[in-house]
Amino acid sequence: MSTARVRWACRRGMLELDVLFQPFVENHYEALSDEQKAVFVRLLACEDPELFAWFMGHEQCPDSELADMVVTVRGRPAP
């Protein structure tokens, strides 16, 4: 998926997710490995309520790769 499409996919129905995803893509996405980029794209395919629960720590993501990406996104601050 092109970076432009990833940016578009980061536009969510929940402001809380926009605030997490958009700065991450703008500042850190290009530095990810191809495998990590693929996992991030898979993460973006998840439903907003699931994503919100995972990022806010209300639930644990059952997929270990996606769970690791949640940690990665949360741990990379916007400059």
N, C-alpha and C positions, 0 to 999 in steps of 0.2 A: 504494500500500500504506500502510495506516495506521501510525503510529509504534508502536502496540502490537504490530502484526504484525511490524514490523521488529525490535523488541526480542526477540520470540519467536524469530525467524529467526536472531538472533545467538547463541542457545544452541546450541552446537556439540558435537560428540563429542570435541573436543580442548580441553583446558584452555588451551593456549597461544592458541588462537583466541578463546576466551571472554574472556581477559584483554585482548586487543586490541579486540574488537568491542563488548563491553558498555560500557566507559567511553566509547568513541567515540560510540556512539548516545546515551548519557545526557547527554553534554556538548557534542557538536558537530553531531549529525545535523540538528537543526532549523535550524541556520545555513546548511546547504547549499542551493544552488539546486535547483529542481525537476529539472533535468537531472542534477545531481550525485547527487541522491537516487535517481533512476532507475538510474544507474550503480552506486550502492552496493547497491541491491536486486539488480541483475544479478550483482554480486560475491558476494552471499550465496547465490545459486543454484549457485555452483561447489562442487565436491567438496572436502572437508576436506584430503585430501593435496595437491591443487593449491594451495589457499590457503596451507597451511603452507609449501610450497616457495617460493611467491612472497613471503610475508611474511618468511621467514627468509633470503631472498636466495639460495636454492639454485638457483632457476630464474627466468627472466624470463617474465612473463606475455605471451603472444603478442598479446593484445588491448590496444591502446594506451590506450583509455579505462579499462579495468580496471587496467592497470599504473599509470596516473596516480592512480586511487583508492587503490591499495595504498600509494603514496607519501603520499597525503593522510592516510590512516588512521595510518600509521606516524609521521607528523610532527606529529600532534596529541596532546600528552600529556594525561593525566587531571589535573584540577586537584587 
